Amino acid sequence: MPRRVKDFIDISEYTSLEDLIRYLETIRDNLPADHQAELKIRGDEIFGRRLTITYFREQTPEELDLESKYSGEDDKDGATIEELRHKLDDVPFERSRAKRG
């Protein structure tokens, strides 16, 4: 089952009201099903304020590929961290004496 990810759309504070309304309508009409969209005002006086829309979407095929590559779910030999630790514990090891200078 693919995971859903949270995505963001930022709108700068320098937008006319008419452009903002058109932009919000376009975003609303193109959101995926079950998006749970939220609108927040973020930022401050120094870096500027912006409207941020957050919503959930399904992962893209590229994101799914990267997640499966790095998640370890398709571990080919089935070795877990615990199994690897036990294998390392069985490796013979002799401590060498520290050289004195």
Contacts in CASP RR format, 6 or more apart in sequence:
PFRMAT RR
TARGET T0000
AUTHOR 0000-0000-0000
METHOD contacts of the structure
MODEL  1
MPRRVKDFIDISEYTSLEDLIRYLETIRDNLPADHQAELKIRGDEIFGRR
LTITYFREQTPEELDLESKYSGEDDKDGATIEELRHKLDDVPFERSRAKR
G
2 58 0 8 1.000
2 59 0 8 1.000
2 64 0 8 1.000
3 59 0 8 1.000
3 67 0 8 1.000
4 56 0 8 1.000
4 57 0 8 1.000
4 58 0 8 1.000
4 59 0 8 1.000
5 56 0 8 1.000
5 57 0 8 1.000
5 58 0 8 1.000
5 59 0 8 1.000
5 63 0 8 1.000
6 54 0 8 1.000
6 55 0 8 1.000
6 56 0 8 1.000
7 54 0 8 1.000
7 55 0 8 1.000
7 56 0 8 1.000
7 57 0 8 1.000
8 52 0 8 1.000
8 53 0 8 1.000
8 54 0 8 1.000
9 27 0 8 1.000
9 52 0 8 1.000
9 53 0 8 1.000
9 55 0 8 1.000
10 42 0 8 1.000
10 50 0 8 1.000
10 51 0 8 1.000
10 52 0 8 1.000
10 53 0 8 1.000
11 20 0 8 1.000
11 23 0 8 1.000
11 50 0 8 1.000
11 51 0 8 1.000
11 52 0 8 1.000
11 53 0 8 1.000
12 50 0 8 1.000
13 48 0 8 1.000
13 49 0 8 1.000
13 50 0 8 1.000
13 51 0 8 1.000
15 23 0 8 1.000
20 51 0 8 1.000
27 37 0 8 1.000
27 53 0 8 1.000
28 37 0 8 1.000
31 37 0 8 1.000
31 55 0 8 1.000
32 55 0 8 1.000
32 56 0 8 1.000
32 57 0 8 1.000
32 58 0 8 1.000
34 56 0 8 1.000
35 55 0 8 1.000
35 56 0 8 1.000
35 57 0 8 1.000
36 55 0 8 1.000
36 56 0 8 1.000
37 53 0 8 1.000
37 54 0 8 1.000
37 55 0 8 1.000
38 53 0 8 1.000
38 54 0 8 1.000
38 55 0 8 1.000
39 51 0 8 1.000
39 52 0 8 1.000
39 53 0 8 1.000
40 51 0 8 1.000
40 52 0 8 1.000
40 54 0 8 1.000
41 49 0 8 1.000
41 50 0 8 1.000
41 51 0 8 1.000
41 52 0 8 1.000
42 49 0 8 1.000
42 50 0 8 1.000
42 51 0 8 1.000
42 52 0 8 1.000
43 49 0 8 1.000
43 50 0 8 1.000
59 67 0 8 1.000
68 74 0 8 1.000
END
